[in-house]
């Protein structure tokens, strides 16, 4: 299974949207500074995840979330997911 995720920078509050097959390994890369677009905002925490059937579905959903372009809109998605199910999110 692939995972679409949203990370939040702990010190800066920024969001990052991505997808991966191995969430634990990917989070370690983000927090180790090995991902160019996130290395200056470390540390990161996972605030939202959702499962995707395959890589293509995960990439489509990732791009959909990236098109939100709004911190507030991503925050509402995270909040709604947390209210619906304790298994969704971090």
ChimeraX attribute file (.defattr): number of C-alpha atoms within 10 A of each C-alpha:
attribute: neighborCount
match mode: 1-to-1
recipient: residues
	/A:1	11
	/A:2	19
	/A:3	24
	/A:4	24
	/A:5	24
	/A:6	25
	/A:7	23
	/A:8	20
	/A:9	19
	/A:10	13
	/A:11	10
	/A:12	12
	/A:13	12
	/A:14	13
	/A:15	21
	/A:16	19
	/A:17	18
	/A:18	19
	/A:19	24
	/A:20	21
	/A:21	16
	/A:22	11
	/A:23	17
	/A:24	10
	/A:25	10
	/A:26	16
	/A:27	18
	/A:28	14
	/A:29	14
	/A:30	21
	/A:31	18
	/A:32	14
	/A:33	15
	/A:34	12
	/A:35	14
	/A:36	8
	/A:37	10
	/A:38	20
	/A:39	15
	/A:40	13
	/A:41	18
	/A:42	16
	/A:43	19
	/A:44	24
	/A:45	16
	/A:46	17
	/A:47	20
	/A:48	23
	/A:49	21
	/A:50	16
	/A:51	17
	/A:52	19
	/A:53	10
	/A:54	13
	/A:55	16
	/A:56	11
	/A:57	15
	/A:58	23
	/A:59	18
	/A:60	14
	/A:61	21
	/A:62	19
	/A:63	14
	/A:64	12
	/A:65	20
	/A:66	16
	/A:67	9
	/A:68	11
	/A:69	10
	/A:70	12
	/A:71	12
	/A:72	10
	/A:73	12
	/A:74	19
	/A:75	16
	/A:76	12
	/A:77	13
	/A:78	18
	/A:79	14
	/A:80	13
	/A:81	18
	/A:82	16
	/A:83	10
	/A:84	9
	/A:85	9
	/A:86	9
	/A:87	11
	/A:88	16
	/A:89	18
	/A:90	14
